[in-house]
Amino acid sequence: MAGDPIRLGVAGLGRAFMLMLPTLARDPRLAVIACADPRAEARARFTEDFSGARAHETVEALCADPSVEAIYIATPHQFHVANVRAAAAAGKHVLVEKPMALALPDCQAMVHAARAAGIHLIVGHSHSFDAPYLRTRAMIQGGTHGAVRMITAVNFTDYLYRPRRPEELDTSQGGGAVFSQAPHQIEVVRLLAGRPARSIRATAAVWDRARGTEGAYNALIDFGEGLSATLTYNGHGHFDTDEFQDWIGEMGIPRDPTSYGAARDALRHFRTPEEEAALKEKRAYGRGPGAREARAAPLPPAYNHFGLVLASCERADLRPTPRGVAVYTDDERRFEPLPPPDVPRAEVIDELEAALRHGVSPLHSGEWGTATVEICLALLESARSGREVQLHHQGAA
């Protein structure tokens, strides 16, 4: 019923869950009541963090829990299709992490399962949920500045040198920048373009053989009628585009610019993939901070972001930032601020609540997520073939 908290279960208490934990712990529209994870220490921590919550060893058991209304699926990519099918068969609404899958048939199977069961399927979090990009999209749709003609997205980070498990450095298993990072940029430019993409031409290659996966790419996406978007991502830990955001980091938290090279330096201390994976595991849920710490932490002063983005309209350039939108018109330069967030990533819950409580069709639907996966796959195909690749599953813009 409208006004009732969403009774949420969580499948998978890994890194994606940790990034959403501040949202799950602080948003009053949620009642986090159950989880599923194979790790006993994570399940034990969950029942401590969320009073009265139940912990299951398997996703199937979570789906069978009669009190759960919706499930946040944050398991590894390869399990998404089976998990979504199980949730849909049990009549549970689904919020599934990006990328929703690594193959288009799996994406389509998830969409079909959701339609057949009559449940909502939302794909995220990606940065296209972030308030500054949503505000920019509304400004474009308002028409004051004319049609959008060109979109530029640039992000430089140290992504490739953060602690990784072996599968996170294997493109075939969904590792690397194209599956992990590109969905954010792809969805931001699709959001601002407001129409389906037609084709893509891209370059991407493995620069650092020790890491073994693509850490950077360039892409040109054609949206037709003269609208195109350029996407540049570089995760090799040199220049950092947070310098363009007044050193506000991706999660909306101020960064120390003197920590240059910290990720690469830390990685040099580990001689084997097992040692690197063990370092990452030390920060896993059940060992590191939990919901109590998330509730007690200061709220971020700004919104999440994904580097420098410019939407060039006929009569203005619009630049979303972590604190609002900078507007550059023929006659003036001004800034339209956004109030600081009350809950980190609350925009995800906005969409979930609108769907479940008010019947509003979600923007980030299964069809939307399928289109993103197609572009990721096409980016890799174009990079390997040297050719432009046509897109066919872009009905959700």
C-alpha positions as CSV (number, residue, x, y, z in Angstrom):
1,M,0.0,0.0,0.0
2,A,1.1,3.6,-0.6
3,G,3.0,4.9,2.3
4,D,4.1,1.5,3.6
5,P,7.8,0.8,3.6
6,I,9.0,-1.5,0.9
7,R,9.8,-4.9,2.4
8,L,13.2,-5.5,0.8
9,G,15.4,-8.6,0.7
10,V,19.0,-8.5,-0.5
11,A,20.6,-11.2,-2.5
12,G,24.4,-11.0,-2.3
13,L,26.3,-9.0,0.4
14,G,29.3,-8.1,-1.7
15,R,30.8,-4.9,-3.1
16,A,27.7,-3.7,-4.8
17,F,25.7,-4.1,-1.6
18,M,28.4,-2.2,0.3
19,L,28.1,0.7,-2.0
20,M,24.3,0.7,-1.6
21,L,24.5,0.1,2.2
22,P,24.3,3.8,3.2
23,T,21.0,4.1,1.1
24,L,19.5,0.8,2.5
25,A,20.4,1.8,6.1
26,R,19.1,5.4,6.0
27,D,16.1,5.6,3.6
28,P,12.9,5.4,5.7
29,R,10.9,4.2,2.7
30,L,12.7,0.8,3.1
31,A,12.3,-2.0,5.6
32,V,15.3,-4.2,5.0
33,I,14.1,-7.6,6.3
34,A,16.0,-10.4,4.8
35,C,19.2,-11.4,2.9
36,A,20.9,-14.3,1.2
37,D,24.6,-14.9,1.1
38,P,26.8,-18.0,1.4
39,R,29.1,-16.4,3.9
40,A,28.1,-17.1,7.5
41,E,30.0,-14.0,8.8
42,A,28.1,-11.7,6.4
43,R,24.7,-13.2,7.4
44,A,25.5,-12.8,11.0
45,R,26.5,-9.1,10.5
46,F,23.3,-8.5,8.5
47,T,21.0,-9.7,11.3
48,E,22.9,-7.5,13.7
49,D,22.7,-4.4,11.5
50,F,19.0,-4.8,10.6
51,S,17.0,-5.7,13.7
52,G,14.6,-8.6,13.2
53,A,16.0,-9.4,9.7
54,R,16.2,-13.0,8.5
55,A,19.3,-14.5,6.8
56,H,19.2,-17.2,4.2
57,E,22.1,-19.2,2.7
58,T,20.5,-19.3,-0.8
59,V,18.7,-16.9,-3.1
60,E,16.0,-19.5,-3.6
61,A,15.3,-19.5,0.1
62,L,15.2,-15.7,0.1
63,C,12.7,-15.7,-2.8
64,A,10.5,-18.2,-0.9
65,D,10.4,-15.8,2.2
66,P,6.7,-14.7,2.2
67,S,7.4,-11.4,4.0
68,V,9.8,-10.1,1.2
69,E,8.1,-7.9,-1.3
70,A,11.1,-6.9,-3.5
71,I,14.6,-8.2,-3.9
72,Y,17.8,-6.3,-4.6
73,I,20.0,-8.7,-6.6
74,A,23.6,-7.8,-6.0
75,T,25.2,-11.2,-6.8
76,P,28.0,-11.6,-9.3
77,H,26.9,-11.0,-13.0
78,Q,26.8,-14.6,-14.0
79,F,24.0,-15.4,-11.4
80,H,21.7,-12.5,-12.4
81,V,19.5,-14.4,-14.9
82,A,18.8,-17.3,-12.6
83,N,18.3,-15.0,-9.6
84,V,15.8,-12.8,-11.5
85,R,13.9,-15.8,-12.8
86,A,13.6,-17.2,-9.2
87,A,12.5,-13.9,-7.9
88,A,9.9,-13.4,-10.6
89,A,8.6,-16.9,-10.2
90,A,8.0,-16.1,-6.6
91,G,6.2,-12.8,-7.4
92,K,8.9,-10.5,-6.1
93,H,9.8,-7.2,-7.7
94,V,13.4,-6.9,-8.6
95,L,16.2,-4.3,-8.5
96,V,19.2,-5.9,-10.2
97,E,22.7,-4.5,-10.3
98,K,24.3,-3.4,-13.5
99,P,25.3,-4.9,-15.9
100,M,22.1,-6.9,-15.8
101,A,23.9,-9.7,-17.7
102,L,26.8,-10.3,-20.1
103,A,24.8,-11.7,-23.0
104,L,21.7,-10.3,-24.7
105,P,19.7,-13.6,-24.5
106,D,20.1,-13.6,-20.8
107,C,18.9,-10.0,-20.6
108,Q,15.9,-10.9,-22.8
109,A,15.1,-13.9,-20.6
110,M,15.0,-11.6,-17.5
111,V,12.7,-9.2,-19.2
112,H,10.4,-12.0,-20.3
113,A,10.4,-13.5,-16.8
114,A,9.4,-10.2,-15.3
115,R,6.6,-9.6,-17.9
116,A,5.2,-13.1,-17.5
117,A,5.1,-12.7,-13.7
118,G,3.8,-9.1,-13.8
119,I,6.6,-7.8,-11.6
120,H,8.7,-4.6,-11.9
121,L,12.3,-5.1,-13.0
122,I,14.6,-2.2,-12.4
123,V,18.3,-2.2,-13.3
124,G,20.8,-0.2,-11.2
125,H,22.5,1.6,-9.6
126,S,24.2,3.4,-12.4
127,H,25.1,7.0,-12.3
128,S,22.2,7.9,-14.6
129,F,20.1,7.8,-11.4
130,D,22.1,10.7,-10.0
131,A,20.1,13.9,-9.4
132,P,22.5,16.3,-11.3
133,Y,22.0,14.2,-14.5
134,L,18.3,14.0,-13.9
135,R,18.1,17.8,-13.5
136,T,20.1,18.3,-16.7
137,R,17.8,15.9,-18.6
138,A,14.8,17.9,-17.3
139,M,16.4,21.2,-18.5
140,I,17.0,19.7,-22.0
141,Q,13.4,18.4,-22.2
142,G,12.1,21.9,-21.1
143,G,13.4,23.2,-24.5
144,T,14.6,26.6,-23.3
145,H,18.1,26.0,-24.6
146,G,17.1,24.3,-27.9
147,A,17.7,20.7,-28.9
148,V,20.7,18.8,-27.6
149,R,23.2,18.3,-30.4
150,M,26.3,16.8,-28.8
151,I,27.2,15.1,-25.5
152,T,30.7,14.7,-24.1
153,A,31.6,12.4,-21.2
154,V,35.1,12.0,-19.9
155,N,36.3,10.2,-16.8
156,F,39.9,9.4,-15.6
157,T,40.3,7.4,-12.4
158,D,42.6,4.8,-10.8
159,Y,39.9,2.0,-11.3
160,L,42.3,-0.6,-12.8
161,Y,44.6,-0.5,-9.8
162,R,42.1,-0.9,-6.9
163,P,42.2,-4.4,-5.3
164,R,40.5,-6.9,-7.5
165,R,39.6,-10.6,-7.5
166,P,40.9,-12.5,-10.6
167,E,37.5,-12.6,-12.3
168,E,37.3,-8.8,-12.1
169,L,40.3,-8.6,-14.4
170,D,38.8,-11.1,-16.9
171,T,36.7,-9.4,-19.6
172,S,35.0,-12.7,-20.4
173,Q,33.6,-12.9,-16.8
174,G,32.4,-9.3,-16.9
175,G,35.6,-7.7,-15.6
176,G,37.4,-4.6,-16.8
177,A,36.3,-1.1,-17.7
178,V,33.8,-2.0,-20.4
179,F,31.5,-4.0,-18.2
180,S,32.2,-2.3,-14.9
181,Q,32.6,1.3,-15.8
182,A,31.1,1.9,-19.3
183,P,27.5,1.2,-18.2
184,H,27.7,4.4,-16.1
185,Q,28.8,6.6,-19.0
186,I,26.5,4.9,-21.5
187,E,23.5,5.4,-19.4
188,V,24.2,9.0,-18.6
189,V,24.6,9.9,-22.3
190,R,21.5,7.9,-23.2
191,L,19.6,9.7,-20.5
192,L,20.6,13.1,-21.8
193,A,20.1,12.1,-25.5
194,G,16.5,11.1,-24.9
195,R,16.4,8.8,-27.9
196,P,17.6,5.4,-28.9
197,A,21.2,5.0,-30.0
198,R,21.8,3.8,-33.6
199,S,25.5,2.8,-33.8
200,I,28.8,2.9,-32.1
201,R,32.5,3.0,-33.1
202,A,35.0,2.4,-30.4
203,T,38.6,1.6,-29.4
204,A,39.6,-0.4,-26.3
205,A,42.7,-2.4,-25.6
206,V,44.7,-4.0,-22.8
207,W,47.5,-1.5,-22.1
208,D,48.8,-3.2,-18.9
209,R,49.3,-6.9,-19.5
210,A,49.8,-7.4,-15.7
211,R,46.1,-6.5,-15.2
212,G,44.9,-8.4,-18.3
213,T,41.7,-6.5,-19.1
214,E,40.7,-3.2,-20.8
215,G,41.3,-0.3,-18.5
216,A,40.4,2.4,-21.0
217,Y,38.2,3.1,-24.1
218,N,37.1,5.7,-26.5
219,A,33.6,5.5,-28.1
220,L,31.4,7.6,-30.5
221,I,27.7,6.8,-30.2
222,D,25.4,8.0,-33.0
223,F,21.9,8.8,-31.9
224,G,20.8,10.0,-35.4
225,E,19.4,13.4,-36.5
226,G,22.9,15.0,-36.0
227,L,23.2,14.0,-32.3
228,S,26.3,12.1,-31.1
229,A,28.0,11.4,-27.9
230,T,31.7,10.8,-27.2
231,L,32.7,8.7,-24.3
232,T,36.3,8.5,-22.9
233,Y,37.3,6.5,-19.9
234,N,40.8,5.9,-18.5
235,G,41.3,3.9,-15.3
236,H,45.1,3.8,-15.3
237,G,45.6,6.0,-12.3
238,H,47.4,9.1,-13.7
239,F,45.2,12.2,-14.4
240,D,42.0,12.2,-12.3
241,T,38.9,14.1,-13.5
242,D,37.8,14.7,-9.9
243,E,40.2,17.7,-10.3
244,F,37.5,19.1,-12.5
245,Q,34.9,18.6,-9.8
246,D,36.7,20.5,-7.0
247,W,38.0,17.2,-5.7
248,I,34.5,15.8,-4.9
249,G,34.8,12.1,-5.5
250,E,32.5,9.7,-7.3
251,M,30.4,9.1,-4.1
252,G,29.9,12.8,-3.4
253,I,32.6,12.9,-0.7
254,P,35.6,15.3,-0.7
255,R,38.9,13.7,-1.6
256,D,42.5,14.5,-0.6
257,P,44.3,15.5,-3.9
258,T,47.7,14.8,-2.2
259,S,46.9,11.0,-2.3
260,Y,48.1,10.8,-5.9
261,G,49.2,7.3,-6.9
262,A,48.0,5.7,-3.7
263,A,46.2,2.8,-5.6
264,R,49.3,1.9,-7.6
265,D,51.5,2.1,-4.6
266,A,49.3,-0.2,-2.5
267,L,49.2,-2.7,-5.3
268,R,53.0,-3.0,-5.5
269,H,53.0,-4.7,-2.1
270,F,51.1,-7.8,-3.4
271,R,53.0,-10.4,-5.4
272,T,50.1,-12.8,-6.2
273,P,46.4,-12.5,-7.2
274,E,45.6,-14.4,-4.0
275,E,47.2,-11.7,-1.9
276,E,45.4,-9.0,-3.8
277,A,42.0,-10.7,-3.5
278,A,42.7,-11.2,0.3
279,L,43.2,-7.4,0.6
280,K,39.8,-6.8,-1.0
281,E,38.2,-9.4,1.2
282,K,39.3,-7.6,4.3
283,R,36.9,-4.8,3.4
284,A,34.0,-7.1,2.6
285,Y,30.8,-6.9,4.5
286,G,31.0,-8.9,7.8
287,R,34.6,-7.8,8.3
288,G,34.6,-4.1,7.6
289,P,32.1,-1.3,8.4
290,G,28.4,-2.2,8.4
291,A,25.0,-0.5,8.6
292,R,25.6,1.0,12.1
293,E,28.6,2.9,10.8
294,A,26.7,3.9,7.6
295,R,23.9,5.4,9.8
296,A,26.4,7.3,12.0
297,A,28.6,8.6,9.2
298,P,28.1,12.3,8.0
299,L,26.0,12.7,5.0
300,P,27.9,13.4,1.8
301,P,27.8,17.1,1.0
302,A,27.3,16.4,-2.7
303,Y,25.8,13.9,-5.2
304,N,27.4,11.0,-6.8
305,H,28.9,11.7,-10.2
306,F,30.9,10.1,-13.0
307,G,33.5,12.6,-14.2
308,L,33.1,15.5,-16.6
309,V,29.8,15.6,-18.7
310,L,28.7,18.3,-21.1
311,A,25.4,18.4,-22.9
312,S,25.7,20.9,-25.8
313,C,22.4,22.3,-26.8
314,E,21.7,24.8,-29.6
315,R,21.8,27.8,-27.3
316,A,23.7,26.6,-24.2
317,D,26.1,24.1,-22.8
318,L,24.9,22.3,-19.6
319,R,27.5,20.8,-17.2
320,P,26.1,18.6,-14.4
321,T,28.3,18.7,-11.3
322,P,28.1,17.0,-7.9
323,R,26.3,20.1,-6.4
324,G,24.1,21.2,-9.3
325,V,24.2,22.2,-13.0
326,A,26.4,24.9,-14.5
327,V,24.7,26.6,-17.5
328,Y,26.6,28.5,-20.2
329,T,24.3,30.4,-22.5
330,D,24.8,33.1,-25.2
331,D,24.6,35.9,-22.6
332,E,25.6,34.5,-19.2
333,R,27.2,31.8,-17.1
334,R,25.2,30.7,-14.1
335,F,24.9,27.9,-11.6
336,E,21.7,26.1,-10.6
337,P,22.4,24.4,-7.2
338,L,20.7,21.3,-5.9
339,P,20.1,20.9,-2.2
340,P,22.5,18.4,-0.6
341,P,21.2,14.8,-0.5
342,D,19.3,13.7,2.6
343,V,20.1,10.0,1.8
344,P,22.9,8.9,-0.5
345,R,21.6,7.4,-3.8
346,A,18.0,8.1,-2.7
347,E,17.1,8.5,-6.4
348,V,17.3,4.7,-6.8
349,I,14.6,4.3,-4.1
350,D,12.6,7.1,-5.7
351,E,12.2,5.0,-8.8
352,L,11.6,1.8,-6.9
353,E,8.9,3.4,-4.7
354,A,7.2,5.1,-7.7
355,A,6.9,1.7,-9.4
356,L,5.8,-0.4,-6.5
357,R,3.6,2.2,-4.7
358,H,2.3,4.3,-7.5
359,G,2.4,2.1,-10.6
360,V,4.9,4.4,-12.5
361,S,6.8,2.5,-15.2
362,P,10.5,2.7,-14.2
363,L,12.9,4.5,-16.5
364,H,15.7,2.0,-15.7
365,S,13.6,-1.0,-16.8
366,G,14.8,-4.4,-18.0
367,E,14.5,-3.0,-21.6
368,W,16.7,-0.1,-20.6
369,G,19.3,-2.4,-19.1
370,T,19.2,-4.6,-22.2
371,A,20.0,-1.7,-24.4
372,T,23.0,-0.8,-22.2
373,V,24.4,-4.3,-22.3
374,E,24.1,-4.3,-26.1
375,I,26.2,-1.1,-26.3
376,C,28.8,-2.6,-24.0
377,L,29.1,-5.7,-26.2
378,A,29.1,-3.5,-29.4
379,L,31.9,-1.4,-27.9
380,L,34.0,-4.5,-27.5
381,E,33.1,-5.8,-31.0
382,S,33.9,-2.4,-32.6
383,A,37.2,-2.2,-30.8
384,R,38.2,-5.7,-31.9
385,S,37.0,-5.4,-35.5
386,G,37.8,-1.7,-36.2
387,R,34.4,-1.2,-37.6
388,E,31.2,0.7,-36.7
389,V,28.6,-1.6,-35.1
390,Q,24.9,-1.1,-35.6
391,L,22.5,-1.3,-32.6
392,H,19.2,-3.1,-32.7
393,H,17.8,-3.4,-29.1
394,Q,17.6,0.3,-28.3
395,G,13.9,0.7,-27.9
396,A,14.3,2.0,-24.3
397,A,15.8,5.5,-24.4
